[in-house]
């Protein structure tokens, strides 16, 4: 009896793993958030919802949940003709600003292919890496592509890792830099040409 097996591309397998991890992390965070809400409503603990400790926990859980949703879009599998609405994209961008380092403004209307939004999220992570002290990003839908324009007071650039966006990555990215390689791969898969420039006070990524 012959056995037929289905082969999964390494990139798709990695994306499936990313989706699974994000999914499994969302559930316990949701449980913690629900527990916090129950404590705040409980008559046994009057005023607990206004305590600095409880506020810190609630804000940390909300921030983590938003960030994981952003990770799910960036690292998960984008298949077929899946679409992302503008309100959903706005929520994902809010997740990127949850840590307070970036301010993001969205200039786009309509709904968008999930594969494009995956590239938008990965590009934002690249800009975030270049602006560890914070900055401002405008996300623009400019037919037929996207521009992400960044401004900051100071930046930290590593030409060796940005070379991945040109298809010339010469060194293995660190785990904290993997989005550069993933963006390059996503662009190649979608047949998109990446353009980028960055200096001490800002720059942009476009595709």
N, CA and C atoms as a LAMMPS dump frame, in Angstrom:
ITEM: TIMESTEP
0
ITEM: NUMBER OF ATOMS
621
ITEM: BOX BOUNDS ff ff ff
-5.0000000000000000e+02 5.0000000000000000e+02
-5.0000000000000000e+02 5.0000000000000000e+02
-5.0000000000000000e+02 5.0000000000000000e+02
ITEM: ATOMS id mol type element x y z
1 1 1 N 0.861 -1.199 0
2 1 2 C 0 0 0
3 1 3 C 0.891 1.24 0
4 2 1 N 0.661 2.145 -0.947
5 2 2 C 1.461 3.369 -1.001
6 2 3 C 0.901 4.411 -0.054
7 3 1 N 1.788 5.196 0.484
8 3 2 C 1.397 6.249 1.414
9 3 3 C 1.745 7.588 0.792
10 4 1 N 0.766 8.451 0.68
11 4 2 C 0.985 9.782 0.112
12 4 3 C 1.026 10.791 1.254
13 5 1 N 2.083 11.559 1.332
14 5 2 C 2.216 12.563 2.381
15 5 3 C 2.209 13.947 1.769
16 6 1 N 1.711 14.896 2.515
17 6 2 C 1.676 16.283 2.082
18 6 3 C 2.866 17.019 2.677
19 7 1 N 3.638 17.632 1.814
20 7 2 C 4.788 18.394 2.27
21 7 3 C 4.366 19.837 2.52
22 8 1 N 4.838 20.398 3.599
23 8 2 C 4.544 21.799 3.936
24 8 3 C 5.832 22.6 3.791
25 9 1 N 5.755 23.704 3.076
26 9 2 C 6.924 24.56 2.915
27 9 3 C 7.405 25.033 4.277
28 10 1 N 8.725 25.158 4.416
29 10 2 C 9.295 25.548 5.707
30 10 3 C 8.737 26.878 6.183
31 11 1 N 8.542 27.834 5.26
32 11 2 C 8.015 29.15 5.655
33 11 3 C 6.579 29.04 6.156
34 12 1 N 5.756 28.177 5.49
35 12 2 C 4.38 27.995 5.936
36 12 3 C 4.331 27.28 7.281
37 13 1 N 5.231 26.335 7.48
38 13 2 C 5.274 25.615 8.75
39 13 3 C 5.623 26.568 9.891
40 14 1 N 6.582 27.457 9.641
41 14 2 C 6.951 28.442 10.658
42 14 3 C 5.78 29.372 10.959
43 15 1 N 5.029 29.755 9.912
44 15 2 C 3.878 30.639 10.112
45 15 3 C 2.778 29.929 10.892
46 16 1 N 2.571 28.643 10.607
47 16 2 C 1.586 27.88 11.368
48 16 3 C 1.979 27.788 12.84
49 17 1 N 3.269 27.607 13.087
50 17 2 C 3.758 27.571 14.466
51 17 3 C 3.51 28.907 15.155
52 18 1 N 3.779 30.022 14.438
53 18 2 C 3.527 31.338 15.011
54 18 3 C 2.06 31.524 15.361
55 19 1 N 1.168 31.08 14.462
56 19 2 C -0.268 31.194 14.731
57 19 3 C -0.663 30.38 15.954
58 20 1 N -0.123 29.171 16.071
59 20 2 C -0.462 28.297 17.2
60 20 3 C 0.001 28.921 18.516
61 21 1 N 1.231 29.424 18.549
62 21 2 C 1.751 30.015 19.778
63 21 3 C 0.911 31.22 20.205
64 22 1 N 0.594 32.091 19.242
65 22 2 C -0.207 33.271 19.574
66 22 3 C -1.583 32.863 20.077
67 23 1 N -2.198 31.88 19.429
68 23 2 C -3.524 31.426 19.848
69 23 3 C -3.496 30.891 21.277
70 24 1 N -2.474 30.084 21.574
71 24 2 C -2.41 29.478 22.9
72 24 3 C -2.076 30.493 23.988
73 25 1 N -1.397 31.565 23.639
74 25 2 C -1.062 32.588 24.63
75 25 3 C -2.249 33.51 24.91
76 26 1 N -3.105 33.712 23.911
77 26 2 C -4.25 34.609 24.094
78 26 3 C -5.202 34.068 25.161
79 27 1 N -5.398 32.744 25.202
80 27 2 C -6.376 32.157 26.129
81 27 3 C -6.04 32.426 27.6
82 28 1 N -4.82 32.132 28.074
83 28 2 C -4.536 32.42 29.484
84 28 3 C -4.546 33.909 29.794
85 29 1 N -4.139 34.74 28.846
86 29 2 C -4.196 36.181 29.087
87 29 3 C -5.646 36.644 29.221
88 30 1 N -6.53 36.042 28.393
89 30 2 C -7.945 36.369 28.517
90 30 3 C -8.5 35.958 29.87
91 31 1 N -8.05 34.81 30.371
92 31 2 C -8.503 34.348 31.69
93 31 3 C -8.037 35.295 32.789
94 32 1 N -6.804 35.771 32.677
95 32 2 C -6.299 36.733 33.674
96 32 3 C -7.114 38.022 33.625
97 33 1 N -7.398 38.488 32.392
98 33 2 C -8.2 39.696 32.259
99 33 3 C -9.582 39.54 32.853
100 34 1 N -10.202 38.387 32.636
101 34 2 C -11.523 38.13 33.21
102 34 3 C -11.457 38.089 34.738
103 35 1 N -10.379 37.492 35.256
104 35 2 C -10.218 37.446 36.71
105 35 3 C -10.078 38.822 37.313
106 36 1 N -9.355 39.69 36.643
107 36 2 C -9.202 41.07 37.113
108 36 3 C -10.56 41.773 37.138
109 37 1 N -11.361 41.577 36.06
110 37 2 C -12.68 42.209 36.015
111 37 3 C -13.579 41.705 37.139
112 38 1 N -13.521 40.416 37.428
113 38 2 C -14.339 39.857 38.517
114 38 3 C -13.931 40.42 39.873
115 39 1 N -12.633 40.573 40.08
116 39 2 C -12.167 41.164 41.333
117 39 3 C -12.649 42.604 41.473
118 40 1 N -12.621 43.345 40.37
119 40 2 C -13.046 44.744 40.409
120 40 3 C -14.534 44.867 40.73
121 41 1 N -15.332 43.882 40.309
122 41 2 C -16.78 43.934 40.55
123 41 3 C -17.183 43.304 41.878
124 42 1 N -16.273 42.601 42.52
125 42 2 C -16.619 41.869 43.737
126 42 3 C -16.846 42.816 44.917
127 43 1 N -17.952 42.637 45.676
128 43 2 C -18.194 43.453 46.87
129 43 3 C -17.245 43.095 48.021
130 44 1 N -16.547 41.968 47.887
131 44 2 C -15.606 41.559 48.943
132 44 3 C -14.32 42.369 48.921
133 45 1 N -14.084 43.07 47.819
134 45 2 C -12.837 43.836 47.699
135 45 3 C -13.159 45.263 47.243
136 46 1 N -13.827 46.044 48.075
137 46 2 C -14.237 47.394 47.663
138 46 3 C -13.02 48.269 47.325
139 47 1 N -13.132 48.94 46.176
140 47 2 C -12.077 49.873 45.77
141 47 3 C -10.851 49.236 45.171
142 48 1 N -10.83 47.899 45.039
143 48 2 C -9.617 47.26 44.54
144 48 3 C -9.319 47.66 43.089
145 49 1 N -10.384 47.943 42.343
146 49 2 C -10.178 48.305 40.95
147 49 3 C -9.418 49.6 40.756
148 50 1 N -9.406 50.447 41.785
149 50 2 C -8.708 51.723 41.691
150 50 3 C -7.302 51.666 42.295
151 51 1 N -6.918 50.519 42.801
152 51 2 C -5.586 50.418 43.401
153 51 3 C -4.522 50.446 42.309
154 52 1 N -3.361 51.039 42.585
155 52 2 C -2.304 51.093 41.573
156 52 3 C -1.865 49.71 41.127
157 53 1 N -1.851 48.759 42.059
158 53 2 C -1.416 47.403 41.709
159 53 3 C -2.368 46.762 40.701
160 54 1 N -3.684 46.893 40.936
161 54 2 C -4.656 46.293 40.027
162 54 3 C -4.658 46.995 38.679
163 55 1 N -4.487 48.322 38.698
164 55 2 C -4.417 49.054 37.433
165 55 3 C -3.209 48.608 36.627
166 56 1 N -2.096 48.377 37.283
167 56 2 C -0.88 47.935 36.607
168 56 3 C -1.095 46.568 35.961
169 57 1 N -1.732 45.646 36.685
170 57 2 C -2.006 44.315 36.147
171 57 3 C -2.945 44.405 34.949
172 58 1 N -4.018 45.174 35.094
173 58 2 C -5.002 45.293 34.013
174 58 3 C -4.371 45.896 32.754
175 59 1 N -3.558 46.926 32.924
176 59 2 C -2.918 47.559 31.769
177 59 3 C -1.912 46.631 31.115
178 60 1 N -1.175 45.864 31.94
179 60 2 C -0.191 44.929 31.392
180 60 3 C -0.871 43.825 30.59
181 61 1 N -1.986 43.306 31.096
182 61 2 C -2.713 42.252 30.39
183 61 3 C -3.281 42.784 29.075
184 62 1 N -3.875 43.968 29.1
185 62 2 C -4.436 44.554 27.88
186 62 3 C -3.349 44.798 26.84
187 63 1 N -2.199 45.3 27.309
188 63 2 C -1.079 45.55 26.398
189 63 3 C -0.582 44.256 25.773
190 64 1 N -0.441 43.207 26.587
191 64 2 C 0.053 41.921 26.086
192 64 3 C -0.917 41.315 25.08
193 65 1 N -2.216 41.4 25.357
194 65 2 C -3.204 40.837 24.428
195 65 3 C -3.171 41.566 23.092
196 66 1 N -3.058 42.884 23.128
197 66 2 C -2.99 43.653 21.89
198 66 3 C -1.736 43.324 21.1
199 67 1 N -0.635 43.189 21.81
200 67 2 C 0.633 42.895 21.149
201 67 3 C 0.607 41.512 20.502
202 68 1 N 0.014 40.55 21.166
203 68 2 C -0.049 39.199 20.607
204 68 3 C -0.915 39.169 19.352
205 69 1 N -1.985 39.947 19.324
206 69 2 C -2.79 40.02 18.107
207 69 3 C -1.964 40.578 16.951
208 70 1 N -1.116 41.556 17.247
209 70 2 C -0.226 42.094 16.217
210 70 3 C 0.759 41.02 15.761
211 71 1 N 1.292 40.24 16.709
212 71 2 C 2.212 39.162 16.366
213 71 3 C 1.516 38.098 15.51
214 72 1 N 0.269 37.812 15.84
215 72 2 C -0.464 36.796 15.071
216 72 3 C -0.56 37.21 13.614
217 73 1 N -0.814 38.489 13.356
218 73 2 C -0.897 38.965 11.985
219 73 3 C 0.47 38.924 11.309
220 74 1 N 1.517 39.323 12.035
221 74 2 C 2.851 39.406 11.443
222 74 3 C 3.479 38.044 11.218
223 75 1 N 3.291 37.131 12.168
224 75 2 C 4 35.854 12.125
225 75 3 C 3.126 34.678 11.722
226 76 1 N 1.807 34.89 11.648
227 76 2 C 0.902 33.812 11.286
228 76 3 C 0.822 33.619 9.783
229 77 1 N 0.033 32.63 9.383
230 77 2 C -0.083 32.26 7.984
231 77 3 C -1.168 33.092 7.305
232 78 1 N -0.818 33.725 6.193
233 78 2 C -1.778 34.489 5.384
234 78 3 C -2.12 33.654 4.157
235 79 1 N -3.369 33.236 4.036
236 79 2 C -3.776 32.334 2.97
237 79 3 C -4.833 32.954 2.075
238 80 1 N -4.755 32.614 0.79
239 80 2 C -5.817 32.921 -0.152
240 80 3 C -6.193 34.387 -0.205
241 81 1 N -7.524 34.617 -0.216
242 81 2 C -8.036 35.974 -0.387
243 81 3 C -8.555 36.565 0.918
244 82 1 N -7.969 36.18 2.053
245 82 2 C -8.381 36.737 3.34
246 82 3 C -8.216 38.252 3.324
247 83 1 N -9.183 38.957 3.921
248 83 2 C -9.173 40.417 3.939
249 83 3 C -9.133 40.912 5.378
250 84 1 N -8.623 42.118 5.541
251 84 2 C -8.554 42.781 6.838
252 84 3 C -9.243 44.132 6.7
253 85 1 N -10.227 44.411 7.562
254 85 2 C -10.942 45.683 7.493
255 85 3 C -10.088 46.803 8.093
256 86 1 N -10.463 48.032 7.776
257 86 2 C -9.732 49.162 8.346
258 86 3 C -9.829 49.205 9.865
259 87 1 N -11.028 49 10.476
260 87 2 C -11.076 48.99 11.95
261 87 3 C -10.182 47.919 12.561
262 88 1 N -10.117 46.74 11.925
263 88 2 C -9.251 45.69 12.455
264 88 3 C -7.789 46.101 12.354
265 89 1 N -7.416 46.719 11.222
266 89 2 C -6.046 47.195 11.075
267 89 3 C -5.733 48.25 12.134
268 90 1 N -6.682 49.155 12.39
269 90 2 C -6.46 50.186 13.404
270 90 3 C -6.215 49.552 14.772
271 91 1 N -6.957 48.48 15.096
272 91 2 C -6.749 47.795 16.377
273 91 3 C -5.369 47.14 16.435
274 92 1 N -4.933 46.571 15.319
275 92 2 C -3.604 45.961 15.279
276 92 3 C -2.514 47.011 15.493
277 93 1 N -2.698 48.171 14.9
278 93 2 C -1.712 49.251 15.075
279 93 3 C -1.717 49.752 16.511
280 94 1 N -2.896 49.769 17.134
281 94 2 C -2.959 50.121 18.552
282 94 3 C -2.125 49.145 19.379
283 95 1 N -2.139 47.869 18.978
284 95 2 C -1.332 46.879 19.674
285 95 3 C 0.152 47.167 19.562
286 96 1 N 0.57 47.733 18.43
287 96 2 C 1.983 48.082 18.259
288 96 3 C 2.376 49.277 19.108
289 97 1 N 1.4 50.107 19.495
290 97 2 C 1.704 51.287 20.305
291 97 3 C 1.503 51.031 21.795
292 98 1 N 1.145 49.79 22.151
293 98 2 C 0.776 49.489 23.535
294 98 3 C 1.907 49.744 24.514
295 99 1 N 3.157 49.599 24.067
296 99 2 C 4.286 49.82 24.968
297 99 3 C 4.676 51.291 25.067
298 100 1 N 3.994 52.141 24.293
299 100 2 C 4.181 53.576 24.452
300 100 3 C 5.368 54.178 23.744
301 101 1 N 6.12 53.39 22.954
302 101 2 C 7.297 53.944 22.305
303 101 3 C 6.977 54.551 20.947
304 102 1 N 5.972 53.994 20.273
305 102 2 C 5.62 54.477 18.944
306 102 3 C 4.261 55.165 18.953
307 103 1 N 4.145 56.201 18.125
308 103 2 C 2.855 56.802 17.815
309 103 3 C 2.599 56.517 16.343
310 104 1 N 1.464 55.898 16.034
311 104 2 C 1.177 55.481 14.661
312 104 3 C -0.097 56.137 14.176
313 105 1 N -0.025 56.715 12.984
314 105 2 C -1.192 57.336 12.344
315 105 3 C -1.503 56.565 11.062
316 106 1 N -2.749 56.191 10.889
317 106 2 C -3.168 55.404 9.732
318 106 3 C -3.889 56.284 8.725
319 107 1 N -3.401 56.271 7.479
320 107 2 C -4.038 56.983 6.38
321 107 3 C -4.365 55.955 5.296
322 108 1 N -5.502 55.28 5.436
323 108 2 C -5.896 54.238 4.485
324 108 3 C -7.383 53.993 4.626
325 109 1 N -8.028 53.675 3.524
326 109 2 C -9.468 53.397 3.524
327 109 3 C -9.738 52.062 2.847
328 110 1 N -10.886 51.479 3.175
329 110 2 C -11.292 50.236 2.545
330 110 3 C -10.891 49.03 3.363
331 111 1 N -10.817 47.891 2.682
332 111 2 C -10.281 46.7 3.323
333 111 3 C -9.104 46.207 2.496
334 112 1 N -8.297 45.332 3.09
335 112 2 C -6.988 45.051 2.51
336 112 3 C -6.69 43.555 2.55
337 113 1 N -5.87 43.106 1.613
338 113 2 C -5.444 41.712 1.601
339 113 3 C -4.616 41.423 2.848
340 114 1 N -4.881 40.278 3.481
341 114 2 C -4.148 39.945 4.701
342 114 3 C -2.653 39.856 4.444
343 115 1 N -2.251 39.366 3.265
344 115 2 C -0.823 39.273 2.957
345 115 3 C -0.167 40.653 2.992
346 116 1 N -0.889 41.686 2.536
347 116 2 C -0.351 43.046 2.577
348 116 3 C -0.218 43.524 4.02
349 117 1 N -1.237 43.259 4.832
350 117 2 C -1.205 43.729 6.214
351 117 3 C -0.112 43.009 6.998
352 118 1 N 0.123 41.75 6.664
353 118 2 C 1.249 41.043 7.285
354 118 3 C 2.553 41.794 6.999
355 119 1 N 2.733 42.249 5.765
356 119 2 C 3.94 43.007 5.424
357 119 3 C 3.975 44.349 6.155
358 120 1 N 2.809 44.989 6.296
359 120 2 C 2.752 46.25 7.035
360 120 3 C 3.225 46.05 8.479
361 121 1 N 2.746 44.988 9.119
362 121 2 C 3.119 44.742 10.514
363 121 3 C 4.602 44.422 10.636
364 122 1 N 5.135 43.634 9.712
365 122 2 C 6.562 43.316 9.745
366 122 3 C 7.403 44.569 9.495
367 123 1 N 6.95 45.423 8.575
368 123 2 C 7.68 46.668 8.313
369 123 3 C 7.669 47.577 9.536
370 124 1 N 6.54 47.619 10.246
371 124 2 C 6.473 48.404 11.477
372 124 3 C 7.479 47.895 12.51
373 125 1 N 7.635 46.581 12.596
374 125 2 C 8.601 46.019 13.533
375 125 3 C 10.027 46.397 13.147
376 126 1 N 10.292 46.46 11.849
377 126 2 C 11.611 46.903 11.395
378 126 3 C 11.856 48.353 11.808
379 127 1 N 10.862 49.216 11.611
380 127 2 C 11.001 50.617 12.016
381 127 3 C 11.143 50.735 13.525
382 128 1 N 10.402 49.913 14.259
383 128 2 C 10.49 49.92 15.711
384 128 3 C 11.904 49.559 16.167
385 129 1 N 12.53 48.604 15.479
386 129 2 C 13.902 48.23 15.814
387 129 3 C 14.868 49.389 15.616
388 130 1 N 14.594 50.216 14.618
389 130 2 C 15.466 51.352 14.338
390 130 3 C 15.209 52.532 15.266
391 131 1 N 14.068 52.495 15.99
392 131 2 C 13.698 53.606 16.871
393 131 3 C 13.431 53.106 18.287
394 132 1 N 14.439 52.537 18.951
395 132 2 C 14.209 51.956 20.291
396 132 3 C 13.831 52.997 21.34
397 133 1 N 14.106 54.278 21.067
398 133 2 C 13.748 55.342 22.016
399 133 3 C 12.419 55.988 21.661
400 134 1 N 11.724 55.428 20.672
401 134 2 C 10.414 55.935 20.306
402 134 3 C 10.441 56.764 19.038
403 135 1 N 9.257 57.027 18.517
404 135 2 C 9.145 57.818 17.301
405 135 3 C 7.716 57.838 16.804
406 136 1 N 7.55 58.383 15.628
407 136 2 C 6.238 58.544 15.022
408 136 3 C 6.248 57.893 13.64
409 137 1 N 5.169 57.178 13.331
410 137 2 C 5.069 56.498 12.037
411 137 3 C 3.724 56.811 11.409
412 138 1 N 3.744 57.152 10.125
413 138 2 C 2.513 57.294 9.354
414 138 3 C 2.426 56.119 8.389
415 139 1 N 1.312 55.397 8.447
416 139 2 C 1.076 54.253 7.563
417 139 3 C 0.14 54.715 6.458
418 140 1 N 0.637 54.754 5.229
419 140 2 C -0.103 55.317 4.103
420 140 3 C -0.391 54.244 3.068
421 141 1 N -1.634 54.154 2.655
422 141 2 C -1.998 53.287 1.531
423 141 3 C -1.926 54.132 0.285
424 142 1 N -0.897 53.902 -0.522
425 142 2 C -0.702 54.672 -1.743
426 142 3 C -0.775 53.706 -2.914
427 143 1 N -1.913 53.684 -3.591
428 143 2 C -2.132 52.741 -4.689
429 143 3 C -0.978 52.811 -5.681
430 144 1 N -0.369 51.672 -6.037
431 144 2 C -0.805 50.308 -5.711
432 144 3 C -0.048 49.683 -4.537
433 145 1 N 0.491 50.483 -3.632
434 145 2 C 1.277 49.911 -2.544
435 145 3 C 1.11 50.664 -1.238
436 146 1 N 2.095 50.494 -0.369
437 146 2 C 2.085 51.067 0.97
438 146 3 C 3.384 51.817 1.218
439 147 1 N 3.277 52.889 2.019
440 147 2 C 4.454 53.606 2.517
441 147 3 C 4.328 53.751 4.025
442 148 1 N 5.396 53.454 4.737
443 148 2 C 5.455 53.654 6.177
444 148 3 C 6.56 54.67 6.437
445 149 1 N 6.168 55.867 6.824
446 149 2 C 7.089 56.99 6.969
447 149 3 C 7.309 57.248 8.455
448 150 1 N 8.578 57.264 8.856
449 150 2 C 8.921 57.351 10.282
450 150 3 C 9.738 58.602 10.577
451 151 1 N 9.517 59.157 11.781
452 151 2 C 10.303 60.271 12.3
453 151 3 C 10.708 59.952 13.73
454 152 1 N 11.899 60.373 14.1
455 152 2 C 12.366 60.139 15.466
456 152 3 C 13.437 61.16 15.81
457 153 1 N 13.739 61.274 17.096
458 153 2 C 14.784 62.186 17.539
459 153 3 C 16.166 61.571 17.388
460 154 1 N 16.238 60.269 17.517
461 154 2 C 17.495 59.557 17.265
462 154 3 C 17.167 58.113 16.93
463 155 1 N 18.073 57.471 16.211
464 155 2 C 17.831 56.111 15.755
465 155 3 C 19.056 55.243 16.031
466 156 1 N 18.844 53.937 15.863
467 156 2 C 19.943 52.983 15.986
468 156 3 C 19.86 52.053 14.778
469 157 1 N 20.843 52.139 13.898
470 157 2 C 20.807 51.408 12.643
471 157 3 C 21.915 50.369 12.583
472 158 1 N 21.599 49.23 12.01
473 158 2 C 22.567 48.172 11.754
474 158 3 C 22.458 47.822 10.268
475 159 1 N 23.352 48.351 9.438
476 159 2 C 23.253 48.101 7.991
477 159 3 C 23.226 46.619 7.637
478 160 1 N 23.889 45.784 8.43
479 160 2 C 23.941 44.351 8.115
480 160 3 C 22.563 43.718 8.183
481 161 1 N 21.732 44.166 9.115
482 161 2 C 20.406 43.563 9.222
483 161 3 C 19.433 44.203 8.229
484 162 1 N 19.592 45.503 7.943
485 162 2 C 18.739 46.145 6.939
486 162 3 C 19.034 45.605 5.548
487 163 1 N 20.232 45.028 5.349
488 163 2 C 20.567 44.451 4.05
489 163 3 C 19.633 43.311 3.67
490 164 1 N 18.974 42.697 4.658
491 164 2 C 17.995 41.656 4.351
492 164 3 C 16.893 42.185 3.448
493 165 1 N 16.528 43.447 3.61
494 165 2 C 15.444 44.009 2.804
495 165 3 C 15.854 44.197 1.353
496 166 1 N 17.154 44.141 1.088
497 166 2 C 17.656 44.203 -0.289
498 166 3 C 17.957 42.817 -0.844
499 167 1 N 17.688 41.778 -0.038
500 167 2 C 18.015 40.427 -0.469
501 167 3 C 19.474 40.093 -0.311
502 168 1 N 20.191 40.878 0.528
503 168 2 C 21.635 40.685 0.691
504 168 3 C 22.01 40.379 2.13
505 169 1 N 21.115 39.734 2.87
506 169 2 C 21.413 39.428 4.263
507 169 3 C 22.643 38.547 4.383
508 170 1 N 23.663 39.059 5.054
509 170 2 C 24.936 38.339 5.135
510 170 3 C 25.114 37.624 6.463
511 171 1 N 24.322 37.99 7.455
512 171 2 C 24.451 37.315 8.748
513 171 3 C 23.081 36.89 9.248
514 172 1 N 23.088 35.87 10.074
515 172 2 C 21.838 35.37 10.642
516 172 3 C 21.246 36.417 11.583
517 173 1 N 19.97 36.773 11.402
518 173 2 C 19.373 37.74 12.326
519 173 3 C 19.199 37.145 13.713
520 174 1 N 19.305 37.993 14.726
521 174 2 C 18.987 37.584 16.091
522 174 3 C 17.475 37.384 16.195
523 175 1 N 16.999 36.66 17.219
524 175 2 C 15.553 36.5 17.375
525 175 3 C 14.806 37.835 17.384
526 176 1 N 15.417 38.863 17.967
527 176 2 C 14.772 40.182 18.028
528 176 3 C 14.797 40.906 16.678
529 177 1 N 15.459 40.307 15.674
530 177 2 C 15.57 40.928 14.348
531 177 3 C 14.925 40.092 13.252
532 178 1 N 14.268 39.003 13.612
533 178 2 C 13.788 38.055 12.609
534 178 3 C 12.79 38.678 11.648
535 179 1 N 12.114 39.76 12.059
536 179 2 C 11.13 40.398 11.187
537 179 3 C 11.756 40.95 9.907
538 180 1 N 13.045 41.292 9.924
539 180 2 C 13.692 41.757 8.694
540 180 3 C 13.714 40.639 7.649
541 181 1 N 14.148 39.461 8.057
542 181 2 C 14.193 38.327 7.131
543 181 3 C 12.787 37.917 6.702
544 182 1 N 11.826 37.958 7.625
545 182 2 C 10.451 37.587 7.297
546 182 3 C 9.819 38.572 6.322
547 183 1 N 10.114 39.855 6.472
548 183 2 C 9.583 40.85 5.54
549 183 3 C 10.165 40.637 4.151
550 184 1 N 11.458 40.354 4.075
551 184 2 C 12.078 40.102 2.781
552 184 3 C 11.45 38.888 2.107
553 185 1 N 11.195 37.838 2.882
554 185 2 C 10.598 36.628 2.327
555 185 3 C 9.156 36.878 1.895
556 186 1 N 8.399 37.614 2.714
557 186 2 C 7.009 37.91 2.367
558 186 3 C 6.931 38.733 1.081
559 187 1 N 7.831 39.694 0.939
560 187 2 C 7.846 40.519 -0.271
561 187 3 C 8.16 39.669 -1.503
562 188 1 N 9.115 38.758 -1.367
563 188 2 C 9.463 37.888 -2.495
564 188 3 C 8.285 36.987 -2.859
565 189 1 N 7.607 36.452 -1.845
566 189 2 C 6.464 35.567 -2.087
567 189 3 C 5.336 36.297 -2.811
568 190 1 N 5.117 37.57 -2.434
569 190 2 C 4.031 38.355 -3.02
570 190 3 C 4.452 39.093 -4.291
571 191 1 N 5.716 38.957 -4.679
572 191 2 C 6.199 39.649 -5.869
573 191 3 C 6.259 41.156 -5.704
574 192 1 N 6.541 41.598 -4.472
575 192 2 C 6.612 43.035 -4.179
576 192 3 C 8.071 43.472 -4.049
577 193 1 N 8.383 44.628 -4.584
578 193 2 C 9.726 45.185 -4.436
579 193 3 C 9.76 46.097 -3.219
580 194 1 N 10.678 45.84 -2.317
581 194 2 C 10.841 46.662 -1.119
582 194 3 C 11.761 47.837 -1.414
583 195 1 N 11.366 48.994 -0.902
584 195 2 C 12.239 50.176 -0.951
585 195 3 C 12.375 50.699 0.47
586 196 1 N 13.557 51.127 0.82
587 196 2 C 13.74 51.623 2.184
588 196 3 C 14.893 52.607 2.246
589 197 1 N 14.793 53.507 3.203
590 197 2 C 15.876 54.421 3.542
591 197 3 C 15.678 54.857 4.983
592 198 1 N 16.783 55.089 5.674
593 198 2 C 16.697 55.494 7.07
594 198 3 C 17.984 56.192 7.462
595 199 1 N 17.841 57.263 8.257
596 199 2 C 19.017 57.955 8.77
597 199 3 C 18.815 58.24 10.25
598 200 1 N 19.513 59.234 10.77
599 200 2 C 19.482 59.496 12.209
600 200 3 C 18.121 59.969 12.722
601 201 1 N 17.313 60.563 11.85
602 201 2 C 16.051 61.147 12.309
603 201 3 C 14.815 60.567 11.631
604 202 1 N 14.957 59.475 10.905
605 202 2 C 13.775 58.844 10.327
606 202 3 C 14.036 58.283 8.951
607 203 1 N 12.946 57.874 8.323
608 203 2 C 13.05 57.271 6.994
609 203 3 C 11.743 56.606 6.633
610 204 1 N 11.797 55.624 5.738
611 204 2 C 10.576 54.952 5.344
612 204 3 C 10.865 53.572 4.764
613 205 1 N 9.821 52.749 4.771
614 205 2 C 9.803 51.472 4.076
615 205 3 C 8.576 51.504 3.18
616 206 1 N 8.742 51.119 1.925
617 206 2 C 7.618 51.117 0.99
618 206 3 C 7.626 49.819 0.191
619 207 1 N 6.451 49.403 -0.233
620 207 2 C 6.338 48.242 -1.104
621 207 3 C 5.057 48.318 -1.917
